[in-house]
């Protein structure tokens, strides 16, 4: 209770105690605390009272209450230990309410991050990252909460950790890199690039260099004046001016190729790290050994432009080869291959749902410019919930730990709202194939009514279908019969026709 004097504690509407350290007042249910009261109905065990207060707060999704405690924390005011409850929040609706509080508490358009209190362990690198973020207008959020509670509150509010914020900001800077085509380079720059690439491929093999790109300017963090290696895309980038001088071109390629080699060896690959230094020494040794073989003509120059070498003497021991495709063969998309295998084994409703979700999410990404993890962060969900729906498994698949299926209707409703689908259709397409065997141990149990764990969200799903009307409402009696065990179960899935009809209707509706 936020009105009146703070610190009052009621049980069943009767005032039994007061603690002026508390910022609001509380009214606990009589049955909840009855076992910890004496005959006069006063709390006996103080630790029990602390537990009840934290439990009540962790389950509270009232926006006014959440705004109250978020404001106290962001204003860096002292709060009672009983009211430092953020690490105990587990209910999904409460997490969604905290995201709403974040939108009200933080100015729109301001990028935020928080420090997790490990500055001493991160040393100068952590201080440098913080300074770099602040120079770019990213604001650090601070509280007076203990470290664990501070981290928990920041996660509830959707504030990025400093290391995550650095990666996010780096990607933003990468998007501001101005790339130029090879065709726009001068003949001398193309010649120097040809020579450096040929030198490396002769000494270290055709796979020693990934993709080659050239940029004219970049705001990317760590992108020097000469070049940079991008591990995520396997690109060695040269600054255009670097290619003007052959020695600068070779030196830059040696440096960036050492980053690439250390990265592929799963070693440390940043400047001055042991993995990078070892890779640099290995490349240098192989290049020196190549110098001994130049006289036999083993250095082959792959042409970018046939006219680049016309009228020019070749380096000693070098020879030309016809123009070839310098782009390395495309690597197979392992994620797409793995997803295709999962879809083959998944039941028909889950396959159709996965295709529909994929198309809707691609539209959402195109319209917002945000990645899937960032879109999910906006509804307080982790990517694993999307993965279970987008890359479905066969019926009965279970992980030893983590998320195996999404039965929580609140989370399904949030995902459906994100992609613009009817939540009842989404839940049924995902859970109906699983429902007869969910919490069932014996094979014959699949012909019985669905378990209560599935029946509760089913009631909400059918209510959403009733509200939608039309073909959606027409399937409700058939779905009730399925849930009650009246529709014969068959392994081929013919009993799932009402769910398939819903999916086809939803796909038609969303066109």
N, C-alpha and C positions, 0 to 999 in steps of 0.2 A: 504494500500500500504506500503510494508516494505522497499522500496528503497527510496533514497533521504532524504531530511530533514524531521524529524518527526514532528507531530503536525499540518500539513497542512490540512485544511478542504475545500474540493471542493463540489460544488453542480452543477450537470450537467456538470462536467468538468471544471468549472470556480472557481478559488480560491476566497473564500469569507471570510476566517477567519483563524486564527492560534492559537494553544494552545500548548505551549512547554511542558506542563505536559504529553501530549499524547505520546506514544512510536511509533506507526506507523502513517500514514496519511490516510485520509478517503475521498471517493468520493461518496456522497449521490445522489440518483436519484432526478431529478428536481421535479417530481411530488410528491415525498415523503415529502419534506420539504417546498413546495411552500406556504402552508398556514401559515407558521411561519416566512416568510421573509417580509421585507419591499420592497419598490419600487426599491431600489438599490441592491436587492438580497443578503442582509446580514441577518444572523440569528438575530432575535430580542429576542426571548425567550431562555435564556440559559438552562432552565430545559428541554425544548423541544429538544435542541441539545443533551443534555445528554441522553435523552430517545432514540433518533434516533441512537446514537453511540452504546449504549448497545444493542438495537434491532438488529442492523446490525451484531454485534459480536456474539450474541446468535444464529443467523441463519446461521453463516458462518461455513462450514465444510472443508475449505481449510486447509490441513495439515500444510502448512508453517505458516499460521496465528495462528493456535492452538499451534503448537510447540513454537512459539514466546512467547505467553503469559504463557504457562506452564513453559518454561525455566525461565522467569522473576520471576514467583511465587516460583519455587523450589530454585532459587538462592537468594531468600529472598530480592529481590529488590522492591523498592516502585513503585506502579502503581497508576495511576490516578483513582479517584472514578468512572469515567465513564467507565473505562476498567475493573472494578471488576464486571464482568457480569456472573460469573459461576452459580449463583443461578437462572438465568433466562433461562438457556438452557433447552429446552423441546423437540426439534426436535430429532427424533430417529437417523437420519443419523449423526447429530452433536455428539450425545453421542457415536456412534460407532467410529467417528473420534478421540474423546478423548481417547478411549481405545487404538487406534493405537499410539497416542502420548505417552501414558504410556509405551508401549512396547519399544519405542525409548528412553524414558527419564530414565527408571530405568534399572539397570543391570539385566540380566537374572539370575533366580535362587535365587534372594535375596527376603526374606520375609519382608513385610512392614506393618506398621500400623500407625495410626495417633491418636493424642489426641484431643478430641473435646473441650478442654478448660475448662472442669469442674473438674479440679483437686481438687479445694477447697471443692466441694460438695462430692467428693469421698473420701477425706481424705487420711489416711495412706494406705488404701486398694488400691487406685489408684496408689500411688507411688510404692507400693510393686509389683503390676501387671506390671508396666512399667519396673521396675528393673528386674523382672523375665523374661520378654520378651527379654530385651537387653542381659541378660546373655546367652540366647539361640540363639543369632544372629539375632533377629528380629529387624529391623531398623525403627526408628520413623521418619516420614516425617514431616517437619516443614515449614511454610511459615510465612510471615508478613501480611497476609490478615486478615480482620476482621473475627471473629469466624464463622459467617454464610457462608461467601464466602469460607473460608478454608474448612469447612465441605462439601460444594457443590463441590468444586474442587476435594477433595479426593474421593467423591462418583463417580464423572465422570471418575477419573483415576483408579477406582477399588481398592483403598487402603482400607483395613479393619479398622474399628474403634477399639480402644484399647480393649474394652470389647469383641468384636467379635474375635479379634486376640487371646485373652486369651483362649476363647473356642476352636478355631481352633487348637492352639498349644497344648491344653490339650488333644484333640482327637488324635493328632499325638503321644503324649506321651503314651496314652492308648494303641496304637498299638505296643508299645515297651515293654509292660508287658509280662513277660514270665510265662505262665500258665502251671500248672502241673496237671496231672490226679490224682484222688483219689487212683487209684491202685498203684501209685508210693509212697504213704505215708507209714510210718511204722505202725505196729500194734498199738503202743501206741498213735500215732497221730490220727489214725482212731477212737480209743476208746474215746479219749477226744472230738473229733468232734461229735461223736454219743451222748455222754452224754450232751454236751452243746445244741445241736439241740433238743434232747428229753426234756430237761429242759424247753426250750422256748415253744415248742409246747404244753407241758402239762399246762404251766402257762398262755399262751397268745393265744392258739389256733393254728390250723394247718396252718393258713394263716399269722402268725406273722413273718415268714421268707420266703423270695423269693428263688431265686437260690443261691446255695453255690458253690464258686469256690476257688481254692488255687493257689497262685503264689509264685515263688521263688525269683523274683526280678522285679522291676518296676521303670520306670523313670516318671511315671505319677505325675503331680502336685497334692499335697495334699494327695498322697498315702503314709501313714506312714509306720513305720516298723512293725506294728501289723496287719493292715487291712484297708479296705476302702469300702464304699457303692457307687455303680454306679446307680444313679436314672434312666438313660436312658434304662438300661437293667435289672433293678431290681435284681442286683447281690450283695451279701455280699461276699467280698473277704478276705481271710485270708492269711497272710504270712505263709509259711510252718513252719518256726521256732516257730511261735506263738502256733501251735498245740502241741508242745512238752510238754507244761505245761497246766494242766487242768484249773487252775485259770486264766491264761492268755487268754486261749481260751474263757472262759465264759465272762471275762471282755471285750474282743474285741467284742464278739457277742452282749453284752449289749449296747456297744457304737454305733456300726454300725446299730443295730436294731432301736435305737433311731433316727438315721438319717432317716431311712426308714419310721418309723412311722410318723415323722414330715413331710416328703415329701408327703406321701399319704394323710395326713390331710391338705395339701396345706398351710402349715405354713412354717416359716423360718427353714431351716434344716442344716445350716452350724454350725460349732463349735462355742460355746459361744452365740449362738442366743437364743432368748426367746422360740421359737418353739421347738428347739432341747432340751433345758433344761427341758421344760414341759414334752416332750415325755420320756426323760430319767428318770424323777421322777416317771412317771406313770409305766414304765416298772419295776423300782426298787421296787415299792410298791407291784406289782403283784407277783414278784419273792419272796419277803419276805413272802407274804401270802401263797405261795406254800410250803414253808418250813414247815408249820403247817400240811400239808397233806401228807408228804412223808411216814409217818409210815403206811399208809393204802395201800401202794403198787400202788399208782396212777401214778408213774413215769415210763413211758414205753420207753425203749431204742430201737430205730429202727436200725437194724444192717446194716452197710455198708459192712463189711466182716464177715461171720459167725465165722471165727476163731479168731476174734479180742478179744473176751471175754473168750476164752477157758482157763480153769485153773485159772481164776481170780475171786476173790470175788466181787460181785456186791455192789454198794453203798446201804446204808440202804433204804428200801422202794422201791427199783427199781426192775423191772422185764424185761425180754427180750421178743421181739415179732419177728415173722419171717421176713425175708428180704422183704422190700417193696420198691416201687419206690419212692425215695425221691424227684423227680422232680415235682414241682407243675404243675397242668394241664395247657396246653398251652392256652394263652388268645386269643380270636378271633381277627383276623385282621380287625378292624373296618373300616379302610380306604379301604381295598379290598372289603368289603361287600358294603360299600357306593358306590364305583366305579361301582360294578356289577349292582346295582340298577339303576344308571344313564345310563349305557350302554343299559339296557333293554328299557328305554324310549327314547333313542336317535335314530335319523334316521339312516338307513343302512350305508350311506357313512361315517358318523361320527364314527360309531362303527368300521367299517373296518379301518378307518384312525387311530383310537385310538390303535387298535391292532398292526398296522404296526409301529406306533411311539414308542409304548412300546418296541417292539422287537429291533428296531434300537437304541433306547436310552440305552437299556441294553448292547448291543454290544459296544456302545460308552463308557459307564461307565467301562466296563471290559477292554477296550484297554487303557483308560487314567488313571484309578484309581481315578477319580474325581466323586463327587456327582452331582446330577442334578442341584441343586442351583449354584454350582461353575461353571459348564459348561455353564449355562445360564448367569452367571455374565460375562463370557468371550465374550458374544455378547450383553452386555448392556441390558439384559432383566431380569425382576423379575419372580419368579416361577409361579405367577398367570397366565401368558401367556401360560406356558406349561400345567398348570392344566386345563385350558379351553379346550385345544386340547386333552389332555390325558384322561380327565374325562368329556366327552361332555354331555351337557344337551339337553333337547328336544327343538324343534324349538319354538321360541318366549320367551324363558326364559331370564329374565333380572334381574340384580342386581340393587338395589337402588343406590349403589355407587360402582365404580370399573369396572372391565373388564368382559363383558358378552360374547363377541365373538371377534375374531381377524380378523378385516377387513383391517388393515394396511399391505399393501403388502411388505413394507420394513422389517417389523418384521417377517412376514411369510417367506420371503426369507432367513433371518438370521437363523431361526429355521430349515428350509429345508436344508441349508448348514451344520448345525450342525449334522443332522441325515442322510445326504446324499440322500435327496429326491428331486424330481422335485418340485420347488415352486408352479408352476401352478396347479399341482395335489393336493398339500396340501391345497392351498387356496380354490379350487373348492370343495374338499371333505368337508371342514369345512363350507364354506359360501353358496354354491349353495342351500342346503336345506332351508336356511334362506332367500335367496335373494328375492323370490317373496313377502314376507311379511315384508321385511326390509324397515323401514320408510313408511309403508302403514297402514292406519287406518281402511279402510273398507274391509270386506271379499272379495268383488268382485275385489278389486285392485290387488289381487294375480295373476290374469290373464293378467295384463298389463305388459309392459316392466319393467325391473328392474330399480330401482331408480338410479340417477346419482352417489350417494354415493357408490354404488356397481359397477356401470359400469366402473368407472375409474380404480380400481385395476383389474377388469375383463380383460380390454384391455392388461394389462401387463401379466396376466396369460395366455391368449391365445397366446401372442407373444412367451412366453417360451415354450408352447406346439408346436407351429410351428417350433421353432428351434430344438426341440427334434426329430421331424419327425416321420415317421412310424405310429403306431397306435395312438400315441399322436396327431399328426397333423390331422389324420382322424376324430377325434372327434370335431375339431374346428367348422366346419359348424353347427353341431348339437347343440353345446354349444351356438353359436351366435343366433340360432333360439330360444333356451330357453330364453336367455337374452332379446330378442326382443318381447317376449310374444307370439311367433308363435307356441310353443309346448304346448298343452293343459295341464294345471296343474291338478293333481289328488292327492287325499289325500293318496293313497297307495304308491306313490312314483315311479310309473312306468316311469314317465317323467325324472327321474334321471339316466336312464340307461347309458348315455354317461359318467357320473361321475363314476359310478360303473365300467365301462369298463376301465377307466383310472386307478382306484385303483388296479384292478386285473393286469393290465399291469405293474404297478409300483412294485407290490409285486413280480411278476415274474422276473422283471428286477433286483431286489435287492437280489434275492436268490444267 
